[in-house]
Amino acid sequence: MIKRQADQKPERNRPQRAKRFLSARKNSIRQKKKTVRYAVVGLGHIAQVAVLPAFKNAANNSELVALVSGDRIKLNELGRRYRVPIQASYKEYDSLLQSGKIDAVYIAEPNSLHSDFAIRAAKAGIHVLCEKPLAVTEAECRRMIAVCKQEGVKLMTAYRLHFEKSNLEAVRLIKSGKIGKPRFFNSVFSMQARSGNIRLQKKLGGGPLFDLGVYCINAARYLFRTEPVEVAAMTANGSDNRFREVEEMAGVLLRFPKDCLASFVCSFGAADGDEFQILGTNGSLRLKNGYEYQMPVEMTLTVDGKTQTRTFEKRDQFAPELLYFSKCILENKNPEPSGLEGLNDIRVIEAIFKSAKSGSAVKLPPAQQKSGPTKRQEIKRASVDEPELVRAQSGSRD
């Protein structure tokens, strides 16, 4: 009997010991104030053109130590270019997570894979910075949030505009009452999607709502500083063979509290368009290229018939995400934008699809509100030169 009890005791305590080990490792990161070691998971267009180059501008507290991809050529060439010591295949991902050689992952995989890669990282005690959309269903978002909380790791949705000067200035101006009480928001975001691109594959979470519409939803939410309560939407496909699996475009109307309205159209089958406007009782604010990361942003403010225009220079919008998330890890602070921020956008997208299918408006249940970005979150880093791509291409058609 004594022997059986002794044999069973280590088995019962193993999960607790593992949790203590992970907790000690995370505390060690904070106590030593060292840099946070990242693995970038997925080496497609966004990772190559923006995320990997951003580590040079985030070197104060963020270090790129690992790349994860199923493409050995990408791993070899990008590993040499950025002097990354660890190149792991997807089969080696779990071993990398358990190796003790990384502290966080930046997930840049196709949308439908975000949840799986994030949850596996969290269960290994690794912090998660995940490209938007956070996932493709509300249920997946909730599980990601729950697992990260359970394992004591940070989860942040990579909303780069929450650190970008022009968008934060828009937030400040609206909050200040400069245009009076905000009444309605209007936006367009469109591009010509390249045939065969993953954005056109349903199983990978493709379609303009996940890729473009999520920006419009998020902007309306952080400008109104509240959550929508009702959704009405239509989708259209046209006759273009590119859109056999996903919608070509979506038109959406959102009702917010105090009868504020937001409307937007997003499309993968129209010329490039990128702007939003919010109108209040005394004036309006418009951002051209407000969602863009490769061009300057033009802001037009009109109050009582008088118009002012400002231009915001192109900046690196990805290094600020890394710098901020690493600081949250090192100082044990909760990030904004959190996993909940990503969830609140996906619940709207699910309602949009439901409305478009039924032809009726859809009521949204009350949501836990986030404070949203503020001017204090602005982080300035110089723009990076676009690098030569390795077996990757832009999702837009030239």
Sequence and secondary structure as in RCSB ss.txt:
>XXXX:A:sequence
MIKRQADQKPERNRPQRAKRFLSARKNSIRQKKKTVRYAVVGLGHIAQVAVLPAFKNAANNSELVALVSGDRIKL
NELGRRYRVPIQASYKEYDSLLQSGKIDAVYIAEPNSLHSDFAIRAAKAGIHVLCEKPLAVTEAECRRMIAVCKQ
EGVKLMTAYRLHFEKSNLEAVRLIKSGKIGKPRFFNSVFSMQARSGNIRLQKKLGGGPLFDLGVYCINAARYLFR
TEPVEVAAMTANGSDNRFREVEEMAGVLLRFPKDCLASFVCSFGAADGDEFQILGTNGSLRLKNGYEYQMPVEMT
LTVDGKTQTRTFEKRDQFAPELLYFSKCILENKNPEPSGLEGLNDIRVIEAIFKSAKSGSAVKLPPAQQKSGPTK
RQEIKRASVDEPELVRAQSGSRD
>XXXX:A:secstr
 HHHHHHHHHHHHHHHHHHHHHHHHHHHHHHHT  EEEEEE  SHHIIIIIHHHHHHTTTTEEEEEEE S HHHH
HHHHHHTT SEEE GGGHHHHHHTTS SEEEE S GGGHHHHHHHHHHTT EEEEESSS SSHHHHHHHHHHHHH
HT  EEEE GGGG HHHHHHHHHHHHTTTSSEEEEEEEEEEEB TT GGG GGGT SHIIIIIHHHHHHHHHHHT
S   EEEEEEE TT GGGSSS SEEEEEEEEGGGEEEEEEEESEEEEEEEEEEEESSEEEEEETTT SSS EEEE
EEETTEEEEEEE  B SSHHHHHHHHHHHHHT   SSBHHHHHHHHHHHHHHHHHHHHTS EE           G
GG    B       SS   SB  
